[in-house]
Amino acid sequence: MTSKLKAGVVTGKDYLTLVAACKAGHYALPAVNVTGTNTVNAVLEAAAQNRADVIIQLSNGGAEFYAGKGFPDSANAKILGAVAAAHHVHLLAQYYGVCVVLHTDHANKKLIPWVEGMLTHGEEYHKQYGRPLFSSHMIDLSEEPLDENIAESARLLKRMNAINMSIEIELGCTGGEEDGVGSDDIDNARLYTQPEDVLKAYDVLSKLGHFSIAASFGNVHGVYAPGNVKLRPDILKNSQELVKKAKGLGENPLDLVFHGGSGSEKAKIEESLQYGVFKMNIDTDTQFAFAHGVGKYVKENETAFFHQIDPQTEKPYKKQYDPRTWLRVGEKEMIARLSEAFADLKSSGKTIAG
């Protein structure tokens, strides 16, 4: 039986306990990109409603937006926005009664200073509270030569491991673009990770601390017409089998991540859960859900967004245009979409918070 954990942000050994529970139960957690308190709170509410644990993550652009687009220093806004979001989640997550993983998304070579800036804050937080600010950070050097990718990931993992953090790396490229990281112009062969590359990364990183791998199996950011994205979860299976055989390990020794989850075929999602996937990123679908809810509300209450008082009836519209009203509609739509994601990933009702 899986050990029960205290509700709230999980780090270190508790994070590893949660990952192990997901893999043993063949379910995964949605990793939701957030941009402000509305989206953070929607994720927490969705997790609580579904009695499911969840991953909250920020891209560099989402973190900058959290700090405010008017912040005078863009680079520092990315760092401080992420830190501010982390503090918000640490404060509130425990009261929602579920376990929450705090993570940051794709950081390519030019964004390494962003990660290092967050780590500096994380080290100070660790000195004060005995735990890290974030559960993990992602380093995406998939556009660089493999040896450079592994070496730089190893360097950063040493620093993260010192404060009980994990690292997520990417091997192979996720198609599309996520907040300035990635490209639509990627050779098709690079969308599929080679199991031998996974073994090479395992040889180096397993000695240094905990890591997860976003192994590409045709994943693409965004939503596309049916047939345009060819997912091959067997890539994940082959990688697991190679590492298992080469290292004499048990079933599914790798902790794997599914990027580009929005719009994916449900059958492919379900298949991936058999191969050690514990995390699936979702952003495009939740963005659309939030926007769809707000858009529908505005359409139904159009006059209120152009007149404080109805020009014919003189009825005041304050309650209709109050941001709390229409932002809440967006939150509810996002919560509904995440409920679908929890069901697809088979994590509904499986929180290990006790």
C-alpha positions as CSV (number, residue, x, y, z in Angstrom):
1,M,0.0,0.0,0.0
2,T,1.3,3.5,-0.9
3,S,2.3,5.7,2.0
4,K,-0.1,8.6,2.6
5,L,1.5,12.0,2.3
6,K,0.6,15.4,3.8
7,A,-1.6,17.5,1.5
8,G,0.2,20.3,-0.3
9,V,3.4,20.7,-2.3
10,V,5.5,17.5,-2.4
11,T,9.3,17.6,-2.8
12,G,12.2,15.2,-2.3
13,K,11.3,11.7,-1.1
14,D,7.6,12.6,-1.0
15,Y,7.7,13.5,-4.7
16,L,9.4,10.2,-5.5
17,T,6.7,8.4,-3.5
18,L,4.0,10.1,-5.6
19,V,5.8,9.2,-8.9
20,A,6.1,5.6,-7.8
21,A,2.4,5.4,-6.9
22,C,1.5,6.7,-10.4
23,K,3.6,4.1,-12.1
24,A,2.5,1.2,-9.9
25,G,-1.1,2.2,-10.5
26,H,-0.7,2.8,-14.3
27,Y,-2.0,6.3,-14.0
28,A,-0.6,9.8,-14.7
29,L,-1.0,13.3,-13.5
30,P,-1.9,16.3,-15.7
31,A,0.9,18.9,-15.7
32,V,-0.9,22.2,-16.2
33,N,0.7,25.4,-17.4
34,V,-0.5,28.4,-15.4
35,T,-0.2,32.1,-15.9
36,G,-1.8,33.7,-12.9
37,T,-3.8,33.2,-9.7
38,N,-7.0,32.4,-11.7
39,T,-5.4,29.5,-13.5
40,V,-3.5,28.3,-10.4
41,N,-6.7,28.3,-8.4
42,A,-8.6,26.5,-11.1
43,V,-6.1,23.7,-11.2
44,L,-6.2,23.3,-7.4
45,E,-10.0,23.3,-7.4
46,A,-10.1,20.7,-10.3
47,A,-7.7,18.5,-8.4
48,A,-9.8,18.8,-5.2
49,Q,-13.0,18.0,-7.0
50,N,-11.5,15.0,-8.6
51,R,-9.7,13.8,-5.5
52,A,-6.6,13.6,-7.6
53,D,-3.0,14.8,-7.3
54,V,-1.7,17.3,-9.9
55,I,1.3,19.0,-11.3
56,I,1.4,22.8,-11.6
57,Q,4.0,24.2,-13.9
58,L,5.2,27.5,-15.4
59,S,6.8,28.2,-18.7
60,N,9.2,31.2,-18.9
61,G,6.5,33.3,-20.5
62,G,3.8,32.2,-18.0
63,A,6.2,33.2,-15.2
64,E,6.9,36.6,-16.7
65,F,3.1,37.2,-17.1
66,Y,2.6,36.2,-13.5
67,A,5.1,39.0,-12.4
68,G,3.3,41.5,-14.7
69,K,4.0,42.4,-18.3
70,G,4.9,45.9,-17.1
71,F,7.7,44.6,-15.0
72,P,10.8,46.7,-16.0
73,D,13.2,43.7,-16.3
74,S,12.0,40.8,-18.4
75,A,14.6,38.3,-17.3
76,N,14.1,39.0,-13.7
77,A,10.3,38.9,-14.2
78,K,10.6,35.4,-15.4
79,I,12.4,34.4,-12.2
80,L,10.3,36.4,-9.7
81,G,7.1,35.5,-11.4
82,A,7.9,31.8,-11.0
83,V,8.9,32.4,-7.4
84,A,5.7,34.3,-6.6
85,A,3.6,31.6,-8.1
86,A,5.5,28.9,-6.1
87,H,4.8,30.9,-2.9
88,H,1.1,31.2,-3.8
89,V,0.9,27.4,-4.3
90,H,2.8,26.5,-1.1
91,L,0.4,28.7,0.9
92,L,-2.9,27.4,-0.6
93,A,-2.3,23.8,-1.9
94,Q,-2.4,22.1,1.5
95,Y,-6.0,23.4,2.1
96,Y,-7.2,21.7,-1.1
97,G,-6.5,18.3,0.3
98,V,-4.3,16.9,-2.5
99,C,-0.6,16.6,-3.3
100,V,0.8,19.1,-5.7
101,V,4.0,18.9,-7.7
102,L,5.6,22.3,-8.5
103,H,7.5,22.3,-11.8
104,T,8.8,24.6,-14.5
105,D,8.5,23.8,-18.2
106,H,10.9,23.9,-21.2
107,A,14.1,25.8,-20.6
108,N,16.4,25.7,-23.6
109,K,20.0,26.8,-23.6
110,K,19.3,30.5,-23.6
111,L,17.0,30.0,-20.6
112,I,19.5,28.3,-18.4
113,P,20.0,31.6,-16.5
114,W,16.3,31.6,-15.7
115,V,16.6,28.1,-14.1
116,E,19.8,29.2,-12.2
117,G,18.0,32.3,-10.9
118,M,15.1,30.2,-9.6
119,L,17.6,27.8,-8.1
120,T,19.2,30.6,-6.2
121,H,15.8,31.5,-4.7
122,G,15.2,27.8,-4.1
123,E,18.5,27.4,-2.2
124,E,17.5,30.3,0.1
125,Y,14.1,28.8,0.7
126,H,15.7,25.4,1.5
127,K,18.0,27.1,4.1
128,Q,14.9,28.6,5.8
129,Y,12.4,25.8,5.5
130,G,14.4,22.6,4.9
131,R,12.7,21.9,1.6
132,P,13.1,23.3,-1.9
133,L,10.7,25.9,-3.4
134,F,10.0,23.7,-6.5
135,S,9.7,20.0,-6.8
136,S,11.6,20.0,-10.1
137,H,12.8,22.1,-13.1
138,M,12.9,21.0,-16.7
139,I,16.0,21.5,-18.8
140,D,15.2,21.1,-22.6
141,L,18.5,20.9,-24.5
142,S,17.1,18.6,-27.1
143,E,18.2,21.0,-29.9
144,E,21.8,20.7,-28.7
145,P,24.2,17.7,-29.3
146,L,23.4,14.8,-27.1
147,D,26.6,14.9,-25.1
148,E,26.1,18.6,-24.4
149,N,22.5,17.9,-23.4
150,I,23.5,15.2,-20.9
151,A,26.6,17.1,-19.5
152,E,24.7,20.3,-18.9
153,S,21.7,18.4,-17.4
154,A,24.2,16.6,-15.1
155,R,25.7,19.9,-14.0
156,L,22.4,21.3,-13.0
157,L,21.1,18.1,-11.4
158,K,24.0,18.2,-9.0
159,R,22.9,21.6,-7.8
160,M,19.2,20.5,-7.7
161,N,19.9,17.3,-5.9
162,A,21.7,19.2,-3.1
163,I,18.4,20.7,-2.1
164,N,16.3,17.5,-2.8
165,M,15.0,18.6,-6.2
166,S,14.5,16.6,-9.3
167,I,15.3,17.4,-13.0
168,E,13.3,16.7,-16.1
169,I,15.2,16.5,-19.4
170,E,14.2,16.1,-23.0
171,L,15.6,13.6,-25.4
172,G,14.3,14.0,-28.9
173,C,12.3,17.1,-29.8
174,T,8.7,17.9,-29.2
175,G,7.3,19.5,-32.3
176,G,5.7,22.9,-32.4
177,E,6.5,25.8,-30.1
178,E,6.0,26.5,-26.4
179,D,6.6,30.1,-25.3
180,G,9.5,30.6,-27.6
181,V,11.1,27.2,-27.1
182,G,10.9,24.8,-30.1
183,S,10.1,25.1,-33.8
184,D,7.6,24.0,-36.3
185,D,10.5,23.2,-38.6
186,I,11.9,20.0,-37.1
187,D,13.1,17.0,-39.1
188,N,10.5,14.2,-38.5
189,A,13.1,11.7,-37.4
190,R,14.0,14.0,-34.4
191,L,10.5,13.6,-33.1
192,Y,11.3,10.1,-32.1
193,T,13.8,9.5,-29.3
194,Q,16.3,6.7,-29.8
195,P,16.4,4.2,-26.9
196,E,20.2,4.2,-27.0
197,D,20.2,7.9,-26.2
198,V,18.0,7.2,-23.2
199,L,20.4,4.6,-21.9
200,K,23.3,7.0,-22.3
201,A,21.5,9.6,-20.3
202,Y,20.6,7.1,-17.6
203,D,24.2,6.0,-17.3
204,V,25.2,9.5,-16.3
205,L,22.3,11.0,-14.5
206,S,21.3,8.0,-12.3
207,K,24.4,8.4,-10.3
208,L,23.7,12.1,-9.5
209,G,20.0,12.3,-8.4
210,H,16.5,11.8,-9.5
211,F,15.5,12.6,-13.1
212,S,12.6,12.1,-15.4
213,I,12.7,12.0,-19.2
214,A,10.5,13.6,-21.7
215,A,11.2,11.0,-24.4
216,S,9.7,12.1,-27.7
217,F,7.4,9.7,-29.5
218,G,6.0,12.0,-32.1
219,N,4.6,14.6,-29.6
220,V,3.7,18.1,-30.9
221,H,2.7,21.2,-28.9
222,G,-0.8,22.4,-29.7
223,V,-3.8,20.9,-31.4
224,Y,-3.9,19.8,-35.0
225,A,-6.2,18.1,-37.5
226,P,-6.7,14.4,-37.0
227,G,-3.9,12.4,-38.6
228,N,-1.3,15.2,-38.5
229,V,0.4,13.9,-35.4
230,K,1.7,10.3,-35.4
231,L,2.2,9.2,-31.8
232,R,4.3,6.0,-31.3
233,P,4.2,5.0,-27.6
234,D,6.2,1.9,-28.5
235,I,9.2,4.2,-28.4
236,L,8.7,4.5,-24.7
237,K,8.3,0.7,-24.3
238,N,11.6,0.1,-26.2
239,S,13.4,2.6,-24.1
240,Q,12.2,1.0,-20.9
241,E,13.1,-2.5,-22.1
242,L,16.6,-1.4,-23.1
243,V,17.5,0.2,-19.8
244,K,15.8,-2.7,-17.9
245,K,17.9,-5.3,-19.7
246,A,21.2,-3.3,-19.8
247,K,21.0,-2.5,-16.0
248,G,19.3,-5.5,-14.7
249,L,16.4,-3.5,-13.3
250,G,12.7,-4.1,-12.7
251,E,9.7,-3.2,-14.9
252,N,9.6,0.3,-16.3
253,P,12.7,1.7,-14.5
254,L,12.4,5.1,-16.2
255,D,10.1,7.9,-15.0
256,L,8.7,9.2,-18.3
257,V,6.9,12.3,-19.3
258,F,4.3,12.8,-22.1
259,H,4.7,16.3,-23.7
260,G,2.1,17.8,-26.1
261,G,-0.8,16.1,-24.5
262,S,-3.5,18.5,-25.8
263,G,-5.5,17.0,-28.6
264,S,-3.9,13.6,-28.3
265,E,-5.8,10.4,-29.1
266,K,-7.2,8.9,-25.9
267,A,-6.1,5.4,-26.9
268,K,-2.5,6.6,-27.3
269,I,-2.7,8.3,-23.9
270,E,-4.0,5.1,-22.3
271,E,-1.2,3.0,-24.0
272,S,1.5,5.3,-22.7
273,L,0.4,4.7,-19.2
274,Q,1.6,1.1,-19.5
275,Y,5.1,2.3,-20.2
276,G,6.0,4.3,-17.1
277,V,4.5,7.7,-18.0
278,F,3.5,9.5,-14.8
279,K,3.1,13.0,-16.2
280,M,1.3,14.5,-19.2
281,N,1.6,18.1,-20.1
282,I,-1.6,19.9,-21.0
283,D,-1.7,23.6,-21.9
284,T,-3.4,24.3,-25.3
285,D,-6.7,22.6,-24.3
286,T,-6.9,24.3,-20.9
287,Q,-6.1,27.7,-22.5
288,F,-8.9,27.2,-25.0
289,A,-11.3,26.0,-22.3
290,F,-10.7,29.2,-20.2
291,A,-11.0,31.4,-23.3
292,H,-14.1,29.6,-24.5
293,G,-15.9,30.1,-21.2
294,V,-15.1,33.8,-21.1
295,G,-15.9,34.3,-24.8
296,K,-19.3,32.7,-24.4
297,Y,-20.1,34.8,-21.4
298,V,-19.1,38.0,-23.2
299,K,-21.3,37.1,-26.2
300,E,-24.3,36.4,-23.9
301,N,-23.7,39.7,-22.0
302,E,-22.3,41.9,-24.8
303,T,-24.1,45.1,-23.7
304,A,-22.5,45.0,-20.3
305,F,-19.0,45.2,-21.8
306,F,-19.8,48.4,-23.7
307,H,-22.1,50.2,-21.3
308,Q,-22.0,50.6,-17.5
309,I,-25.7,51.3,-17.6
310,D,-28.1,49.9,-20.2
311,P,-28.8,52.7,-22.7
312,Q,-32.5,51.7,-23.0
313,T,-33.5,50.4,-19.6
314,E,-30.9,52.3,-17.4
315,K,-30.2,49.0,-15.7
316,P,-26.7,49.0,-14.1
317,Y,-24.4,46.2,-15.4
318,K,-21.7,46.2,-12.6
319,K,-22.3,42.6,-11.6
320,Q,-22.0,41.4,-15.2
321,Y,-18.7,43.2,-16.0
322,D,-17.1,42.6,-12.6
323,P,-13.9,40.7,-13.5
324,R,-14.7,38.2,-10.7
325,T,-17.8,37.2,-12.7
326,W,-16.3,36.4,-16.1
327,L,-13.0,35.2,-14.8
328,R,-14.9,32.7,-12.7
329,V,-16.7,31.4,-15.8
330,G,-13.3,30.8,-17.4
331,E,-12.1,29.0,-14.3
332,K,-15.2,26.7,-14.4
333,E,-14.6,25.8,-18.0
334,M,-10.9,25.1,-17.3
335,I,-11.9,22.9,-14.3
336,A,-14.3,20.9,-16.6
337,R,-11.5,20.3,-19.1
338,L,-9.2,19.2,-16.4
339,S,-11.8,16.8,-15.0
340,E,-11.7,15.1,-18.5
341,A,-7.9,15.0,-18.3
342,F,-7.9,13.3,-14.9
343,A,-10.3,10.7,-16.3
344,D,-8.2,10.1,-19.4
345,L,-5.1,9.7,-17.2
346,K,-7.0,7.4,-14.8
347,S,-5.9,9.5,-11.8
348,S,-9.4,10.5,-10.6
349,G,-10.0,9.5,-7.0
350,K,-6.4,8.4,-6.5
351,T,-4.8,11.2,-4.4
352,I,-2.3,9.8,-1.9
353,A,-2.8,12.8,0.4
354,G,-4.1,11.6,3.8
